[in-house]
Amino acid sequence: MEASVEELKQRARRTWAAGNFDEVSKVIPDVGRNVVDSVQVEPGLTVLDVACGTGNATIPAALAGGRCTGLDLTPELFEYARMHATEAGVDIDWVEGDAEALPFEDEGFERVISTFGVMFAPRHEIAAAELARVCSQGGVIGLACWTPDGLVGRMFRMISSRMPAPPSFAKPPILWGNEEYVRGLLEPLGLEVTCEPAMAIFGGDSVEAVVRRMEVNFGPWKMAQAALGDGWQELRSELYDLYDGASQPVDGAVGAFGEYLLVVARKTR
């Protein structure tokens, strides 16, 4: 019997709470800033960051003057989010919640953002409808989503091929990184969509250092290690080769380049 929606979401919560997600997200701070810049957060605007993690985009939005709320299914991540907000000197409301059932009123936010977050909600049409519902008329949604054929998209396919198949209702997250697909989700909801490719760089002293950071801290990798046991080393070797192939020298160190799709959608009706 396949998992129910609630069981799958509890599994997702355990996955993102495993390891130390902050150690991974903080090495790509430019992505959060890019999303915030793309929707033009200005002082006084209300901002919702859906599946906010440890605040990669929430905090830049608050620094830009937004009145910010960060929502995530995994409240364990708020420990780091609150710490970063305190260090930045900004005030943010952190709310435990589900991207498929946002606990906010219709049209309650002038800006709605998500950085590698909402794409992991299992039922894409429901999550997309929720983004549109809470966005005000004339408001803007900004998303960063890993592309299917980029480094991270290929990494997730590599891991999922070794893990039990997801329930039939759960669609692959990396579909959100396909422009045609994301337009198909958002445009019928009264959103004018523009997309452009962008690049995140996972830096480290070496490819091994980049892979080791993921192995120690990234929830999906931690869950794969637990599930595969002795078989993890074979997958790790394949992941190393993947990251090695996507890496280039950067400022005397190494950067693994991961493509993502930057999506900007304005609500017109």
N, C-alpha and C positions, 0 to 999 in steps of 0.2 A: 504494500500500500504506500502511495507517495505521500510526502509530507503535506500537511495543511499549510495555508498561508501563515497562520500564527506560528506554527512550528518552524517554518522556513525563516521567519523574521527573528525568532529567538536564536536560531542558528547563526544568522547574520550578526546579531548583537554579540554573540560569543566570539565570532570570528574577528570582528573589528576591535574587540576588547583584548584579544590575545596579543602578546608582544607589547610593543611600545610604538603605536602609530605616529606619535609626535616626532620620533626620531627619523621617520621617513618623510613626513609632510614638510618638516621645517627645512629640508634641503632644496625644496622647489618653491621658495616664497614668491618668485616672480609670477607664478600662475595666478595666485590670489589677487595680486595687484593688477594683473592684466584683466581679469574678470571685472574687478571694481572699476577700472578705467574705462572698460568697454561700455558700461552702462551709465557712466557719468554720474557717479554718486556725488551729490552736492550737500552742503550743510543744511540740516533740517529735514532731509528726505528720510522717509521710513524705509528700512531695508530688512529683508528676511533672507538669511542664509540657510538653505535647506540641506540637510546632511552636512553640517558645518565642520564636523571633525574637531580639531583643536584650534580652529579659528584662522585658517590659512587665508581666507577671504574676508571673514567677519571683521577681523581687527583692522585691516586696511580700509574697509568701508567705514568703520567708526572713526578712524584717523582722518578720513576725508570729510567728516562732519555728519555722517549718517546716524540716524537713531535706530540702532541695530538690535535685531533678535537673531540668535543662532539656535537652530533646531537640529537635534540628532537623535537617532534611535538608540545610540550607545552612550548613556550618560557618563560612563567611566572616562570618556574623552574630555569631559568638561573640567576635570582637575587641571589639565594642561592649558585648556582654553582660558580658564579664569586666571591662571598664573600669567599667561602671555598678555591678557587684557590689563591686568594690574601693572605689569612692567611697562606697557604702552601708555598707561594713564587714561584708559577709556572705559566707559560704562556700557556693558552689553547684557541683555537678558538672555540667559541660556535655558532652553526649554527642551525637555525630553519629549520626543514625538515621532510620528510616522509620516514619511513623505507622501504616502498614499492616503492619509487622512489628516491633513494639516489642521491643528486645533486653533484656527484663526478665522475671523469673519471674512466674507467676500470683499474683495478689492481693498484689503486692509494695508497693503504695502505698495509704495511707489517704485521700489526696486526689489526684485526677487533674484537671488543668485544661487549658484551651486557649483562647487569645484570638485569634480570627480566624486559626486555624492549622489544626486538623484538618479543617476544612471544605474545605480545598484538596486533601486526599488524593483521588485520582480515583475510588476504589472505596469508596463510602460504607459499605456493609455490612461490609466488611472492617475499615475504620478504626473503626467503631463497636464491632465485636466485640473489637478490640484494647483500646479504652478500658475496656470492661467486664472483660476478662480480667485486666488488671493492677491493677484496683481491688479492694481487700480487701472481704470481707463486712462490711456496715454502713458501708462507705466512701462517699464522695461524689464525683461528677464535676461539674465546673462549666465551662460553655462560653459564649463570646460569639461569635455568628454574625451576620453582616450579613443583614438581611432582604431578600427579593427586590424589594420596592417602595420601599425606602428609597434614600437618596442613593447609597450605595456599591453596592447591588445594581443600580441602574439604570446606574451608571457601568460596572460590569463587563459588563453586557449591551451597552452602547454600544460598548465596545472589542471585545468578542468578535465582534460583528456584522461588524467590519472584518478580522478575522483568520481564518486557516484553521480549519476545523471541527476540534474535538478528536476523538480516537479514540472509537469507539462504546462502549467500556467506561468512559469518563470521564464522570461525571455533573456537572452544574453545581454549583459550590460553594455558591451562594446558596440551594439547596434546604434546607440546614441551618438557614436562618433562618425556615423555615416551621414553625410549631408542630406541625401535624398530621404533617408529614413526619418531623420529628425524633423525635416520639413513636413513630412507626412503626419507626424505626431502633432506639431504645433500650429501649422497654418490653418487647419480646420477649426481651431479654437479661437480664431480672430486675431492671430499674431502675424505680424510682418517679420520675416526671418531673414537674417544675413548670417553667413558662415565664412570663416577663414581658418586655414590651418595654422597652428603655432607649435612651438617646441618647448618641452620641459627638459632640463638637464639635471640628471642625478650625478652629482660630483663625488669624487673620492680620490685618495692617494693612488689607487690602482683599481682595476676591474675587480680584483678579489675583494677589496675594501667595500666597493659598491654592493657586490653580491652578498658579502657577509652582513652588511647593515640590513639588507632585506631579510636575510635568513634569521637574524636574531630578533628583528622588530616588526616585520610585516605580518599582520594577522593571517591572510590567506596562505602565506608560506608556512607559518607556524602550524596551521591546521593540516596542511599537506604533510608536513613532517610527522605529525602525530598519527595521521591515517596510514602513511606509507611505511613507516618503520625503516627497515633496512633498505627499502626501495627508494628512499629519499635521495641517497647519494647519486644514483643514476639520473634522477630528475635534476638534481643540483648541477651536475656536470652539463646537462643540456641547457639549463638556465644560464650557466656561466658562459657558454658559447654564444648564446643569444645576446647577452649583455656585452660581451667582448666585440661582437660584430656591429653593435650599435654605438660603440665608444670611440671617442677621439681625444687627443690631447687638448687640455683646457688649462691655461695659466699654470703650467708646470705640473698639473695633475691630470686626471682623467674625467671625462664626462660621458655618461651614457645618455643618448638623445632619444627622448620619447615624444612622438607626435601626438597632439590632441587637436580637437576641433573646438574653436571658440565660436559659440552661438550667441547671437544677440537677437532678441525677439521683442518687438514693441506691440503692446495691446491696442488694437485699433477699434475693436467693438466688443 
